[in-house]
Amino acid sequence: MSNNVTNKIAKFTRENRDTKLTFFQGFLRRPQTVGSVIPSSKFLVRRILKLADIRENDTVVELGPGTGGTTHALLNKLGPTGRLLGIEVEWKFVELLQQIDDARLIPHHGSAEDISNILKDHGLGKPDVVISGIPFSTMPAEAGQKIVRAIFSVLPPGKSFVAYQLRDRVAELAAPVFGKPEVSLELINIPPMRVYKWSVKDKPDLVRETA
Ligand SMILES: C[S@@+](CC[C@H](N)C(=O)[O-])C[C@H]1O[C@@H](n2cnc3c(N)ncnc32)[C@H](O)[C@@H]1O
């Protein structure tokens, strides 16, 4: 093996290890917010992408990109005119996302519940897909309801919300506005995760008024 290839493998291994360490440190700082000890596996990421069904010029919002593993995979799916807004509450993770050299990515330090204003601040229209890894099961029910309603308020009919979660709390929170999801289980991940998908059909008056 040439020195060049060996150096590239060593660099990749080092970066991968550093990313996992940064993620774990984030978990130690805010376990309930980060929700997992390591980033999502490539198997889970593949499953998320399959359900999200991203098209080349989509506007995608990622809630809780973490250290960016899912973010890189989403960027690989998007074409040159696609946009990816990553809303992340943990500043250390935002710093990592800002190092991704890709003009299609907008890393934003903030919280998912402000999705509507954040989209406006960046001059983005309505998204095609919202993908969320934020742990709904460890947050107060009111906070979870607020986020689910905020997501629903920005998604036009025909567009989708995909969430990967350890527990099914998100399905309970989302049911009043989104209805029943399509559910899929990924076992090759620590911990195993359910992936939920809702496609917006119509918008009940109740939500339209509060959005
Ligand atoms: C389970 S991790 C997922 C990280 C990454 N997407 C992955 O799959 O490896 C959940 C992420 O959601 C972020 N998060 C939690 N609550 C949030 C909120 N209200 N708004 C935005 N991000 C949030 C956490 O900081 C963490 O990065």
The ligand as an ORCA input file, in Angstrom:
! r2SCAN-3c Opt
* xyz 0 1
  C     -29.534     11.374     18.875
  S     -28.581     12.815     18.464
  C     -28.556     12.649     16.682
  C     -27.274     13.172     16.085
  C     -27.034     12.838     14.619
  N     -28.084     13.332     13.755
  C     -26.873     11.340     14.415
  O     -27.845     10.714     13.956
  O     -25.814     10.812     14.685
  C     -29.765     14.107     18.782
  C     -29.281     15.529     18.464
  O     -30.372     16.446     18.644
  C     -29.875     17.653     19.235
  N     -31.048     18.328     19.855
  C     -31.731     17.962     20.960
  N     -32.754     18.800     21.181
  C     -32.754     19.712     20.180
  C     -33.575     20.812     19.826
  N     -34.640     21.154     20.583
  N     -33.292     21.514     18.714
  C     -32.226     21.166     17.927
  N     -31.396     20.147     18.212
  C     -31.650     19.408     19.313
  C     -28.808     17.156     20.182
  O     -27.915     18.153     20.580
  C     -28.153     16.047     19.356
  O     -27.157     16.562     18.541
*
